Amino acid sequence: SSGINAEWPLRPGYREIMALLKLQMPERVVMNNEIENTGIFEFRPLEPGFGLTVGNALRRVLLSSLEGHAITYLKIEGVDHEFSTISGVVEDVTELVLSLKQVRLKQQVEGIDTEAVKVSLTNKKQITAGDLQAFISGYTVVNKDLVICNLTEDTQIDFEFVIEKGRGFVLAEDNKKENAPIGGISMDSIYTPIKNVSYKVENYRVGQKTDFEKLIFEITSDGTIDPKDALTEAAKILIRHFMLFSDEKIDLESDVAYTNEEYDEESLYIRQMLKSKLTNLNISVRALNCLKAADVETLGDLVSYNKSDLMKFRNFGKKSLVELEELVDSKKLTFGMDLSKYKL
């Protein structure tokens, strides 16, 4: 899709916070263009030096920290190891693995983060990523034209692979499964949905002053995520980190030192309860969606925030806060809890 000069506002409260500091603060992010999985965004005006600071942080997160889906494991019928050849197939197993590593997958069924796929193909001269789609139920293959292998004769090829959710890039050795069958091949996984990120900082004029900055971002994805959504997710990751530097989150080392004492029965009970998934706690869909958008997935994640922090979440209202207060009270927990002793 394409859109010219599309805009969306920053989170409520930002303007008021920055006004107190007397800093020149952007009011909006402007999306200049978005064509073929590439988006160009402008962030202006910025105080001198902020362009590089914000740009570098966002770029690093975009390239290394966004979630995606990839093939992590492969088992080919009749093949004992990855340095084998397959009768009737031009490419060897190593080349086939390299091709499968490039398959880009977009999740279609929410909540299903892994899928085991069994493929059986015959009477094909060439197998492409699109041929795999008929055997995959929870994901859409984005780069359907990617060539997986070529066949020299009417050969039947049977193989199975596993799709998993992850972040960034994971080496094959880290994808090894315990008790995996002989002949199973662990693969390097390229989870990141971002192909390229570049940014530049230009001068920008505000009134009579010309030393302000304009940050221009160009983001190219693999088609599994919209560039605008990718930028939003990267910003959320940074926000969650920076929130820890607020006064309420900074403690003396002596206050958070871990002990080697075993958990008592009550601590074990609370620790287990804090690991409870919010999806299993009868929370309304609206509140659950707000929390999920902020990567709050467990009861422990929820009570680690103060009430004031929750109100900063996008689309989070007082009605949702009241609902969550009742939930937390019923569990005899409090918002802003110190969870360090539970070692979640």
N, C-alpha and C positions, 0 to 999 in steps of 0.2 A: 504494500500500500504506500501511497505517497501523500504528504501533507505539507503545505507551505505555510511557514510562520505560525505553526501550531504552538500554543503556550499552555503551561499549567503552573499554578501557584506553588510557592514553597509551603512547608508545614505551618499551621497557625501558631502564632507566638514568636516566630523568628524575628519579625520586624521589630516587635516591641523589645525583645532582648537586646538586639544589636543597637537599637536607638539609645539605650542606656550607656553603651560604650562609645557612642559618637563615631561609629565606623560607617563608612559608605557600604551599604549592603545591597546586593541584588534582590529584586523583588520577584523575578521570574526566571525560569530557564526557557529559552526560546529554541524551538526545533525548526531549523531553517529548511531542512529537506530530509526525506526518508525514502530511498529507492533501492530495491533489490538488496534488502538486508543491511543497508548502510544508512546511518543517521548522522546528521551534522547538527550540533547543538551549540548555543552561545550562552555564556553565563556572564552577566555584566550589570552594573559596573562593580569592579573589585578594587580594594585598596592596593597600593603598590606592594608587590611581593606575594599577594594571595593567589595570583594566577598559577604560578609555579607550584605553590604549596598544595592547592586543591587539585590541580591537574595531575601532578605526579601520584598523589595518594589514590585518586580515582582510577587512574590507568593501571596501577599495580593490582588493585582489587579486581578490576574488570578482567584482567588477563589470568589471574591465578585463583580467584576465590569464589567464582560463581558456580552454582550447581548445574549438572547436566547428566546425561545418560550415555553409557558406552558398553561395548561388549568386553567382558572381562575373562571369559573362559571359552575354550573351544575343544571339541572332541570329534574327530573324523573317523568314520567307520573304516577299519582296516589299517589305520595309521598308529604306529607305536610312539612316535616322537616327532618334534617339529622339524627335524632335518631329513624327513622322509620325502619320497615322491609318491604321487598318486597315479595309478595306471589310467591313461586316457586323458589326463589333465596336463596342459602345457606348463603351468606354473608349479613350482614345488610348494611344500607346506609353508615354508618361511614367507614366500611371496603372498600366499593366500592370507596368512595372518596379518601381514602389513596392509593388505587391502581391506580386510574386515575391521581393522583398527580405525579406518577412515570413515566408516559408515556412521552417519549422523542420525540420531533418533530423537523424536519429539514425543513426549509423554501424552497419551490420549485419555487414559483412565486414571483419575485422581486417586491418590492413596496407594497405588501399586508401584513400588519402586524397584522391583526386580521381576524378571520373567525368564523362564527356561524355554528355549525354542528348539524344536526338532525339524530339520529340513531334509527333504528327499526330492531330488531333481533328476530327470532323465530326458534324453533326446533334445539336449540343448547344446548349441555350438559355443555359446557364451553365457555366462551367468553374471547378472548385474545385481546391485543392491536392491533394485526394484523387485527382483524375483523372490527376495526373502520376505516381502510384505505379506504374501499369502499365508505365511506360517507364523506371523507375529500378530498378537491381538491387542496388546496394551500400548503400542507405540506406532508412530508413523515414520517410515524411512523418508528422509528429506532429500538426500542426494541419490535418487533412484537410478541415475545413469552411470554411477560408479561401477567400473568393471571389477568383479571379484576374481574370475578366472576364465580361461578359454579351454574348450574341450576339443580333442582331436578326433574323436569317434563318438558313437552313440553309447556314452558311458553313464551309468547311474552313480550319483554321488550322494552319500548320506552323511550328514553331520549335525551336531547340536552345539548350541552356544548359550551363554547366559548374559542377559542385559542387567546392569545394575546402575544405581544412582550414586554419584560421587561428586567430588569437587577438584578442579584443577587437573593435574596429571599424576597418575599413579603407575609405578613400575610394576612389571609382571611379577616380580618376586614378592611384592606386597599383596598381590591378588591370589597367591597360592592358597588353595583350599586344603584343609585337613581331610585325610581319607579320600582324596580325589582318586578316581579310577586310573589305572595305568593307561597311558596314551593321552590323558587330558593335558591341555596346553593352557597355561596361564598367560594372559596377554597384557601388554601395556595398555592403559586406558586413558584416552583423551576425553575427559569429562567437560572441560571448559567449552562453553558455547560461543566464545568470542574468538574471531580469527585475527582481528587487528584493531588496535586503538592508537590513535595519534592525536596530539593536541598542540596548540600554539597559543602564545600570549601576545596580544596586540594592545597598543595604546588606545585609550577610550576617553572621550571628553565628557565632562559633566559641568555644565555652566561655563565658567571661565577657566576651570582647571583641566589640564590635558594629561596629567600624570596618572590617571586611573587606568585600570587594565580590563581587557575583555578576553575571556578564556573561550577558545573554540575547540570543541571536541568532535572527532570523527570516529564513529564506532561501526565496525563491520562484524556481523554475527554469522553463524553457520546456517541460519534459517530456523533454528529450533527456538529462538527467543527474539523478540522484537528489540531493536537497539534502545528504544525508550525504556522498556521494562528492565533491560540490562543495566542501564544507568541508574535507575531507581533502586534496584537490588544492591548495587555496589554502594550507593549512598547509605542505605540502611545498615549495611555491614559496618561502615565507618562510624555511623551514628551510635551504634550499640557499643563500640569500643570507646568512643569519646565520652559517653555517658558515665563510664566508670571513673572519670577524672573529676566529676562533680564533688563538692564537699561531702555529700552524704555517703559517697562510695570510697573515700580514702581513709584508711585505717593505719594505725601504728603497727609495725611488724610484730610487736609483742602481743597485740590484740588478736592476730590471726595465725599465730604460730601453731603448727599442727602437733598433736601429741601421739604417742604410740599406744595409748590406752585402748583397750578393746571397747566396742560399742556395748552399752547396756541395752536391756530389752526395749526400753522406751525409745532410745535413739535408733535402734534397728527398725522399729515400727515406723517412726517418722521418716527415716531415710527411704524406706520402701514406698511410703505414701507420696513422698515428694517426687518419686520417679513416675508416678501415675500419669498416663497420657490424658490431656484435656479432652480428647475426643471420646473418652470413656466416662466422662463426669457429667453428662446431661446438661451441657452448656448450650445456650441458644446459638443458632447458626450465625446470627449477626456478630455476637461477641466472639465466637470461635474464629470467624473469618478475620476479624480485626487482629486477634492475637496471632493467628497463623501468618498474617502478612508481616508481623514484627518478629517472626521466628520464635514465638513463645509456644512451646509444644507440650511442656509438662507442668505439673503443679509447682515443682521447684522453680522452673523458669518464671512462673507467674508471681510467686511470693517474693522473688528476689527483687522485684520492682516496688517502688513506693507508689502510692495512689496518684501522686502528681505526675510521675513518669508515665503511668498508664494513660492519663488524659492527653498526653502528647501524641499518642498513636493515631494514625490516620483513621478517620470515621468512627473513633471511639467516643461514645457519649456517656452521660450520667446514668442512663438506664442500664447500660452494660456494666458500669462500675458498681451499681447497687447489686446487680445479680452476682458479680464476682465477690463482693464483700460478704454476701450471704454464704457463698460457697466456702470461702476461706474461714469464716467464723465457724461454720459447721464442722470443719476439720481441726478446729482449735489451733489455727495458724494465724500469722499476722503478715501484712505486707511489709516489705523491707527487711525481712528476716536475714540474719547472718547464717548462711548455709555452709560455711567453711568446715565446721566440725562434722558435717555429714558426708563430706568428700564425694559429692555427686559427680 
